[in-house]
């Protein structure tokens, strides 16, 4: 099997083509066709929630599949919008809710909310990317984490945002070689440690972000060898066997944050 580092590089070397392959999968193409054919005719939140197929598509597109059952919660998110500081979505630490509102902003735009490109092609692009990440995760959780981090890291502005998103936190802990127990430490201490170890603005620099992810994928492979890889064992033990000389060399050459 290919390593985490190699698998991630294979996907991102031509990300456009990787996404195209996902969009061409029969199940993805079928759901996307349905979404695009119907979403523009949706004028109210009631209509949106009434069409479970549309609703589920939008939820998956924003990484909120696991919250699809909580329709009362999601209705509150969408009905309050994001224009007010007191809006429900703005009070939630998880940025995915705000992203959903930005895509389908019924609170601001009313019956024209679904006419915008961000509500149509924008949601489709998000759905395709989510599916790409999920597919990668079926083979190797580390690759999914790396793809997710690549997408989300440029938006991080504080250590607390890392703590609030366990996927981001797993990547950072692995890259910084922090023990799993660190996640149980005082929240303020965790945030301070992350901000001391990393200049978060570096994640807005593609070169420095790539170097950080390279470090993560290489170190993840050591702890979770792809040889007999178990995608459910997020922090499983590893003997280190199966690590190629090229991979070990790449680890040796990596510097934290690309510095």
N, C-alpha and C positions, 0 to 999 in steps of 0.2 A: 504493500500500500504506500501511496505517496505521503509525505510528511505534512503536518499542519502548515508549515512555512511554504512548501511547494504548492499545496492545494490552493492556498490563498492567492499566491502569485499567479497561478494558472487562471483563476477566475478574474482577477483584477487586471491582468495584462491587456485584455480586451473586454472591458466591462460592458461596453455597448453590445457586443456580440453575445456575451453571457446572458444579458438581460433579454435579448431577442430570442434566444433559445428557450428561455423560460416562458416568454409570452406566447410562443408557438406550441407549448404543451396543450393538448386537447382540453383538459379541464380548465386551465387558465384562460385559454382563448374563449371558451364557452361562457365562463362567468364574466369575463371582460365585455364580451359582446352584449350580454344581457344588461350589464351595468350601464354601458354607454347608450343603449337603446332606450333606457327607461329614466335615467337620473334627471335628464333635462325637463321631463314632464312633472317632476315632483315639486310642488309649490309650498308645502307646509311640513312641519315636523311630524304631524299626525300621519301624513302620507308616507313620509320616509320610514317611520317606525312600523307602519303597516306592511311594508314590503320587506319581509325578512331576508330575502335574497340580496336586495340592495344594501340593507342595513349590515348584514354579515360581511359583505364585500368591503364596505367602507371601514368597518371595524378591523378587519384583517389588514387592510391597507395601512392602518395607523398602529399596527402592533397591539391592538386591543381585543383580539379574539377571545381571550380568557375573561373579558368583561362583557361579552355580548349578552349574557343572561340578565345583566343588571340594567334593564331598560329604564327603570325609574331614575336610577343614578345617571345614566347617559342622557336622559331627557333633560335633567337639571343642568348638566354640562352644556348641552347645545342650546337650551332655551335662554340661558343667562349670557351667552356670548363671552367676549373677552375685553369689551371696551371699558368696563368698569373695574377698578382695582378690587372691588368686592365680589366680582363674578366668581362663581364656583371654580371654574377651570383655572383661574389665576391663583386660587388658594391651594391648589393641588401641587405637590412637589413634582409629580410625574408630568413631564412636558408633552407626553403623547396626547393628553386630553386637549391641551391648547392647540396642538397641531390639527386635531380633528375639527375643532371649531374654525380654525383658519381655512380649512378646506370647504366646510359646509356651514357658513356663517349665516344661519337663518335669523339670528338675533339682530344682525346689522342690515342684512339685505332682503329679508322677508321672502316674498315669492320669486325673487330673482336669484336667490342664493345658489341654485344649482346651474345657473346659466354661464358661470365663469369657467375659464379653463382650469383653474385650480380644483374645481369641483368635479371636473370631467377627466381630462387627460392627466391632471395632477394626481388625482386619486388612483388612476390606473397605473401611473408610474410608481407610486408608492406600493401598490398591491404587487406589482411585478418584482420590485426590490425585496419586499417582505418574503415573497415566495422563493426567490433566489436564496435568501439567507436561511430560510427553513429547510430547503432542499440540501444546502451545504451542511446544515446541522445534523441531518440524518446520517451523514457519513462521519462527521467530525465536529463536535461542539466548538472546538477552538476556532475553526474556520468561520463558523457562524458568529461567534463573539467578535472576531477580527473584522468581519464585514459590517457588523452592527456598530462597532466602535468607530470605524472609518466614517460612517454616515453621521453618527451622533456627536463625536468628540469636538468638532469645530463649534458646537453650540454651548459647550461647557464653560461656565463663568465662575464657578466656585466649587470647593471641595464638597459642599453639601449636595450639589447636584450629582456628584459621583456616588455618594452614599445612597441617594434616593433611587438610583437605578442599579439594581444588583448586577446586571450584565456589564455595565460600565465598570462597576466596582471590581468584578472578577478580573477584568482585563488589567486594570491598574494594579491590583494586588499582585497579580502574576508578574507583571512587568517590573514592579518594584521589589519582587521576591519577598513579599510580606506573608506571614503565616495566615492560614485561614482564620485563626483565632482573633486576628486583628479586627475582623468585622464585628466582634462583640465588644470592642473598646468603646469608650465614651465618644459620642457623636462629634462633639466639638474637637476632641483630640484627633479623631480620624480626619476630619476636614482640614485641620491645621497641618497634619502630617502630609496630606496630599498636596496642599498648596506650597509647602516648603520644598517638597521633592520635585515638583513639576511647575514650570511656568505654563499655566493653562493657555496662554496666548499662543504657545508653540503649536497647539492643535489646530490653529487656523493657518498654519504654514504647511502646505502639502508635503514638503520634503521632510520636515521635522515630524509630522504626523506619521508619515510612512516609516521613518526610522523607529518610532515608538512601537508601531504595530509589528514591524519586523522583529523587534526585541521580544514582544509578547508571543508571537507565533513560535519563535525559536525556543523560548523558555517553557512555553506550554507543552511543546513536544517532549521535552525532557521529563516533565511530570506526568504526561499522558501520551505515552508512545503510541503511534499509529499502528504499530505491530500488535495485533490483537486488541485494537482500540475499542473501548466501551463508551459510547456517546452519553451514557447516563452517569458515568463516573467523572464528574466535573473536576474534582481534585483528587483523583485516584493516585495511588503510589506507582512508581515506575522504577525499574531497575536501570534504565538508561540504555538498555540494549536496543539496537536497531537505529541508533543515531548515526547518520553518515558523517564522514570527515568534513564534507562541504558544509553541512549544517553546523557542526561544531565550530568551524572556522568563521561562519557568519555570526554566530553568537559572540565569539571573541572580538569581532570587529564592531559590534553594535555599541553605541553610546546612548545613554538614557536621554530621551527627548531630542535626539539628533544633534546634541551639542558636541 
